[in-house]
Amino acid sequence: MGEQPIFSTRAHVFQIDPCTKKNWVPTSKHAVTVSYFYDNTRNVYRIISLDGSKAIINSTISPNMTFTKTSQKFGQWADSRANTVYGLGFSSESSLAKFAEKFAEFKEAARLAKEKSQEKMELSSSPSQESAPGDLLSPMTPESINGTDDERVPPATPQHAEPRAEPSHNALPFSHSSSNINKHWEAELAALKGNNAKLTTALLESTANVKQWKQQLVAYQEEAKWLHKRVTEMECVSGQTTVIKSQKTELHQTIEELESALRAKEEELEILKEEVQSANEFHPQKDSLTRKLQDTESMNQALEARLSDLEQRLQSNQQEREAFRKSLRSLLELLDGKLFELTELRDALGKLIESS
């Protein structure tokens, strides 16, 4: 029957920025259909999404993939074959939970399919090794052991074969290939251990940075409360409520931007923790972590610049309030003079009436 859809949902699709490996780049302007497909001829599960006629997701599910929930309505997974990270934003938490449940289910099904395929391959290779001496057997390459590039599986432990009287010379290429594969996986394991140590160091540094950002946010919130109080006082004293309200709105927006920046940093910290936990499944790059740290430093500088801008705005508001108070004082003095003149005029009129 070929490839058929087995589950569909709607979500906003994102991909990680290939340059920064940090920022999300939207690949659809609106929510699109994201579907799981199953190919019964190859026992392959895929995630496919189309925006019009353009395929924005074409990811084959493999046993080493992991779907991670980074917030209540957002999840992501890494596809090493496509060399990217996909992100999905859902309209509800239940939709995200259903998609994650299906991901785990099809991932397990893909793992079982890989094991069955490998068992069939081992069974088919065993009779060929016991063929007649006159038959020539082609040596097995690493590709024939691990599958194709699209469906590569880890090498399984070979089953114990029945003892034979005389080993065949045709089995030598297979043994040599298996030795090379074992060396390759040992090198991969050593590299993963090194990457795990680097990720742990980066996670500790990011945790310290987040603590510092939280302290800065508390200071910003206290300063915002003080600014709110001052703005309220100025609204009570002056009649220029429109200008003050617009400034108050700008201050609220600035505070919300700072809070959203902190939330984004906390989500990044959670992502780093999950990358450390799944270090044996993913192969993060050192350059990517370095760029993330550089971006974090630049974001910290941006926050300091915003703080300076807030201080300048506060100073300008104080100057405007002082100028308004001076104008009020001059107006009161003018009113006092007018009242004094009116009092003298009243007294003069009273005397004139009495004299007449």
Phi and psi in degrees as a GROMACS rama.xvg file:
@    title "Ramachandran Plot"
@    xaxis  label "Phi"
@    yaxis  label "Psi"
@TYPE xy
83.3369  -152.44  GLY-2
-92.5725  129.89  GLU-3
-130.723  144.02  GLN-4
-73.0455  138.139  PRO-5
-121.088  -14.5113  ILE-6
-161.931  138.382  PHE-7
-137.707  149.805  SER-8
-151.38  177.183  THR-9
-121.223  138.558  ARG-10
-161.906  161.567  ALA-11
-84.8128  132.492  HIS-12
-103.595  134.889  VAL-13
-131.662  157.512  PHE-14
-132.248  148.855  GLN-15
-68.7009  143.33  ILE-16
-63.7162  120.846  ASP-17
-66.4503  -20.0184  PRO-18
-83.4808  -52.1122  CYS-19
-90.1909  -21.539  THR-20
55.7976  28.4856  LYS-21
-135.537  -50.1015  LYS-22
-83.4772  146.881  ASN-23
-87.8746  136.392  TRP-24
-113.595  117.58  VAL-25
-68.6811  133.309  PRO-26
-104.668  -2.3024  THR-27
-138.554  140.572  SER-28
-76.2903  -19.0164  LYS-29
-147.369  175.633  HIS-30
-64.7968  134.263  ALA-31
-124.279  169.909  VAL-32
-81.8151  128.321  THR-33
-117.115  124.057  VAL-34
-127.555  147.995  SER-35
-92.617  131.648  TYR-36
-118.259  147.254  PHE-37
-126.1  127.2  TYR-38
-103.211  104.764  ASP-39
-74.8223  -14.6739  ASN-40
-77.7388  -30.1673  THR-41
-113.473  -2.12776  ARG-42
55.3844  50.6301  ASN-43
-122.981  136.41  VAL-44
-108.515  135.019  TYR-45
-133.081  151.973  ARG-46
-106.872  121.768  ILE-47
-130.079  137.697  ILE-48
-142.684  136.366  SER-49
-119.556  135.893  LEU-50
-111.135  92.7598  ASP-51
75.5183  -120.092  GLY-52
-102.407  3.70317  SER-53
-98.8759  129.688  LYS-54
-84.5715  111.573  ALA-55
-96.7505  -16.106  ILE-56
-136.442  127.949  ILE-57
-147.628  83.1644  ASN-58
-122.194  122.532  SER-59
-85.6891  126.738  THR-60
-76.0905  128.031  ILE-61
-121.439  159.45  SER-62
-61.9248  -21.1165  PRO-63
-93.613  7.3539  ASN-64
-83.9016  153.353  MET-65
-138.8  128.07  THR-66
-93.5468  124.073  PHE-67
-115.661  130.223  THR-68
-88.1257  113.959  LYS-69
-95.5063  -14.7284  THR-70
-155.813  -172.566  SER-71
-69.1456  -25.6694  GLN-72
-129.719  16.8205  LYS-73
-136.249  137.145  PHE-74
-140.88  164.319  GLY-75
-151.751  159.531  GLN-76
-150.334  154.095  TRP-77
-102.994  136.561  ALA-78
-117.63  104.711  ASP-79
-68.7975  -28.7927  SER-80
-67.8443  -42.1985  ARG-81
-83.7533  -5.90523  ALA-82
54.4749  48.3683  ASN-83
-155.055  171.764  THR-84
-121.594  126.633  VAL-85
-96.5188  143.727  TYR-86
-129.788  142.819  GLY-87
-127.931  128.716  LEU-88
-107.361  119.12  GLY-89
-100.905  161.991  PHE-90
-81.2226  -17.9125  SER-91
-147.653  160.255  SER-92
-70.0829  -31.6441  GLU-93
-66.9554  -36.8802  SER-94
-63.9129  -40.7296  SER-95
-63.4536  -43.7077  LEU-96
-63.6203  -39.2812  ALA-97
-65.931  -41.5119  LYS-98
-64.7842  -42.7059  PHE-99
-64.3797  -38.0944  ALA-100
-63.6006  -43.1925  GLU-101
-65.8936  -36.9625  LYS-102
-60.5176  -47.1571  PHE-103
-64.0232  -39.5509  ALA-104
-63.8177  -47.3481  GLU-105
-73.5245  -28.2522  PHE-106
-64.2513  -43.5633  LYS-107
-64.781  -40.0247  GLU-108
-63.2514  -38.5022  ALA-109
-64.5269  -37.9165  ALA-110
-63.8714  -44.4523  ARG-111
-64.3215  -38.1607  LEU-112
-63.9787  -38.7453  ALA-113
-63.4903  -42.9951  LYS-114
-64.0381  -42.0693  GLU-115
-63.6205  -41.1244  LYS-116
-63.1242  -38.1706  SER-117
-69.8237  -38.571  GLN-118
-62.8365  -41.6873  GLU-119
-62.4183  -38.5101  LYS-120
-67.13  -38.2478  MET-121
-67.9865  -39.3899  GLU-122
-66.7732  -36.6393  LEU-123
-72.7043  -27.2581  SER-124
-80.3201  -26.2264  SER-125
-65.1142  -47.5733  SER-126
-64.5031  -33.3367  PRO-127
-66.0571  -27.1837  SER-128
-77.8337  -18.4325  GLN-129
-103.36  25.4352  GLU-130
-73.8223  174.472  SER-131
-64.6011  153.157  ALA-132
-59.6956  -25.9685  PRO-133
-76.5459  -17.2863  GLY-134
-84.9004  133.445  ASP-135
-95.6521  129.803  LEU-136
-103.611  135.389  LEU-137
-76.0445  135.754  SER-138
-64.5869  144.045  PRO-139
-83.2988  129.306  MET-140
-91.5994  165.697  THR-141
-57.9205  -31.7689  PRO-142
-66.9097  -37.7151  GLU-143
-71.2116  -21.8046  SER-144
-83.4071  -45.5889  ILE-145
-93.6063  -1.66234  ASN-146
90.4428  -177.465  GLY-147
-76.8429  177.344  THR-148
-64.0506  -30.0185  ASP-149
-82.2923  -21.9789  ASP-150
-134.561  55.8311  GLU-151
-83.0746  134.758  ARG-152
-125.838  154.582  VAL-153
-65.9937  147.119  PRO-154
-66.8629  132.373  PRO-155
-91.2623  161.302  ALA-156
-71.3781  123.867  THR-157
-63.8079  141.158  PRO-158
-74.9801  152.471  GLN-159
-73.0714  118.075  HIS-160
-84.3961  163.238  ALA-161
-68.3507  145.281  GLU-162
-64.7932  142.547  PRO-163
-120.106  153.302  ARG-164
-69.7399  -46.0481  ALA-165
-131.427  124.294  GLU-166
-68.8101  141.279  PRO-167
-82.5021  141.543  SER-168
-68.7132  -20.3886  HIS-169
-72.4528  -13.2234  ASN-170
-82.1019  -10.1753  ALA-171
-61.5249  -44.839  LEU-172
-59.9534  -36.729  PRO-173
-64.8748  -43.4959  PHE-174
-63.5088  -41.8812  SER-175
-63.1861  -41.3909  HIS-176
-64.8621  -41.0199  SER-177
-63.2506  -39.0118  SER-178
-62.4186  -42.1837  SER-179
-63.6935  -38.7488  ASN-180
-65.427  -42.4092  ILE-181
-61.5206  -40.1401  ASN-182
-64.5307  -39.9313  LYS-183
-61.389  -44.638  HIS-184
-70.4533  -31.9716  TRP-185
-63.3407  -40.6616  GLU-186
-65.1996  -39.8317  ALA-187
-61.8033  -40.6524  GLU-188
-64.2531  -40.9246  LEU-189
-63.97  -41.2317  ALA-190
-64.201  -38.9458  ALA-191
-64.651  -39.0225  LEU-192
-62.0961  -41.6327  LYS-193
-63.5181  -44.1006  GLY-194
-64.1148  -35.0059  ASN-195
-63.707  -42.4251  ASN-196
-63.7594  -41.4566  ALA-197
-64.864  -40.6221  LYS-198
-64.737  -37.6733  LEU-199
-63.2938  -42.9694  THR-200
-62.3327  -44.1335  THR-201
-64.0728  -35.3997  ALA-202
-66.1858  -41.3651  LEU-203
-62.4622  -43.0137  LEU-204
-64.13  -41.3743  GLU-205
-65.6329  -36.154  SER-206
-62.723  -42.8939  THR-207
-62.8515  -40.2498  ALA-208
-64.0076  -39.3797  ASN-209
-65.5285  -39.4226  VAL-210
-59.9383  -42.0113  LYS-211
-64.4246  -39.8273  GLN-212
-65.8741  -35.6453  TRP-213
-64.9109  -41.8374  LYS-214
-61.5774  -41.5401  GLN-215
-64.3501  -37.8377  GLN-216
-64.9397  -39.555  LEU-217
-61.3375  -42.1428  VAL-218
-63.6818  -40.9619  ALA-219
-63.6822  -39.9222  TYR-220
-65.4556  -41.4135  GLN-221
-62.9346  -42.1036  GLU-222
-64.8298  -36.768  GLU-223
-65.0931  -40.5362  ALA-224
-60.5401  -42.5515  LYS-225
-64.0727  -40.4159  TRP-226
-64.5968  -39.2265  LEU-227
-60.7393  -42.343  HIS-228
-63.5684  -43.1261  LYS-229
-66.2884  -40.0061  ARG-230
-64.1982  -39.0461  VAL-231
-62.7413  -41.482  THR-232
-62.9463  -42.3796  GLU-233
-66.2428  -34.847  MET-234
-64.655  -36.7637  GLU-235
-69.5515  -33.817  CYS-236
-83.836  -42.9817  VAL-237
-99.501  163.593  SER-238
-99.5645  2.37486  GLY-239
-90.1875  59.7837  GLN-240
-69.6515  -30.9987  THR-241
-64.4182  -46.8901  THR-242
-65.153  -42.1307  VAL-243
-67.6797  -39.6248  ILE-244
-64.3826  -37.0757  LYS-245
-65.326  -39.6007  SER-246
-66.0531  -38.7725  GLN-247
-62.7093  -40.6803  LYS-248
-62.8397  -40.9415  THR-249
-62.9067  -40.0603  GLU-250
-64.5388  -41.3798  LEU-251
-59.8945  -43.9086  HIS-252
-63.1484  -40.2698  GLN-253
-63.069  -42.1608  THR-254
-65.2463  -41.756  ILE-255
-64.0219  -37.0883  GLU-256
-63.9236  -40.7758  GLU-257
-65.0296  -41.4421  LEU-258
-65.3806  -40.8295  GLU-259
-65.6887  -35.2744  SER-260
-63.5683  -40.3874  ALA-261
-65.9085  -41.5727  LEU-262
-61.7901  -39.801  ARG-263
-61.9267  -39.6103  ALA-264
-66.4635  -37.2309  LYS-265
-65.7035  -38.0308  GLU-266
-65.1671  -37.7445  GLU-267
-63.4592  -38.0554  GLU-268
-64.1402  -41.4206  LEU-269
-62.932  -39.2006  GLU-270
-62.8101  -42.7615  ILE-271
-63.2956  -39.5468  LEU-272
-61.7962  -43.5457  LYS-273
-66.9465  -34.3106  GLU-274
-66.5353  -34.9855  GLU-275
-67.1224  -42.5417  VAL-276
-65.7948  -33.538  GLN-277
-104.816  34.9137  SER-278
-66.8877  -27.0547  ALA-279
-75.8231  -12.6739  ASN-280
-103.863  -29.3555  GLU-281
-111.318  162.217  PHE-282
-124.365  74.4947  HIS-283
-68.8631  150.964  PRO-284
-99.8132  146.833  GLN-285
-66.8388  -37.3361  LYS-286
-61.6912  -35.8966  ASP-287
-63.6187  -42.9397  SER-288
-66.232  -37.2711  LEU-289
-63.7114  -42.5746  THR-290
-64.1806  -36.7313  ARG-291
-63.3458  -41.861  LYS-292
-65.6138  -39.5766  LEU-293
-63.921  -40.1526  GLN-294
-64.3295  -36.2846  ASP-295
-64.2679  -41.6878  THR-296
-64.5659  -40.751  GLU-297
-65.3008  -37.0867  SER-298
-65.2547  -36.5084  MET-299
-63.8921  -40.974  ASN-300
-64.4794  -37.3802  GLN-301
-64.677  -38.1284  ALA-302
-65.6112  -39.0852  LEU-303
-64.5052  -37.9827  GLU-304
-64.9393  -38.0848  ALA-305
-66.5472  -38.4041  ARG-306
-61.2683  -42.2541  LEU-307
-62.2327  -39.0594  SER-308
-64.8353  -38.1922  ASP-309
-64.2478  -39.9831  LEU-310
-64.4049  -40.0817  GLU-311
-65.2229  -39.1638  GLN-312
-64.6184  -40.3231  ARG-313
-62.917  -42.2101  LEU-314
-63.5942  -40.3566  GLN-315
-66.8467  -36.3785  SER-316
-64.7255  -39.9327  ASN-317
-64.2091  -40.4542  GLN-318
-64.7705  -41.0536  GLN-319
-64.3183  -36.6263  GLU-320
-66.848  -41.4241  ARG-321
-62.6043  -40.9888  GLU-322
-64.4642  -37.558  ALA-323
-68.0019  -39.0535  PHE-324
-63.2632  -40.0528  ARG-325
-62.5365  -41.3288  LYS-326
-65.6397  -35.7502  SER-327
-66.4909  -41.771  LEU-328
-61.0018  -44.7143  ARG-329
-63.3489  -35.74  SER-330
-67.3335  -40.2588  LEU-331
-64.0373  -40.9248  LEU-332
-63.5785  -39.6284  GLU-333
-64.5861  -40.036  LEU-334
-66.0135  -38.5573  LEU-335
-62.0159  -41.0115  ASP-336
-63.7754  -42.9104  GLY-337
-64.3743  -40.7238  LYS-338
-63.5132  -37.2059  LEU-339
-66.1331  -42.2914  PHE-340
-63.8244  -39.6077  GLU-341
-65.2127  -36.9934  LEU-342
-64.1774  -44.3144  THR-343
-63.3738  -39.863  GLU-344
-64.0112  -38.6997  LEU-345
-64.8431  -44.2406  ARG-346
-62.7031  -39.9464  ASP-347
-65.8762  -39.0929  ALA-348
-66.0979  -39.5001  LEU-349
-62.5457  -42.6052  GLY-350
-64.9989  -38.2944  LYS-351
-63.8248  -39.8427  LEU-352
-66.0389  -42.8833  ILE-353
-64.2736  -38.0539  GLU-354
-71.6307  -28.0724  SER-355
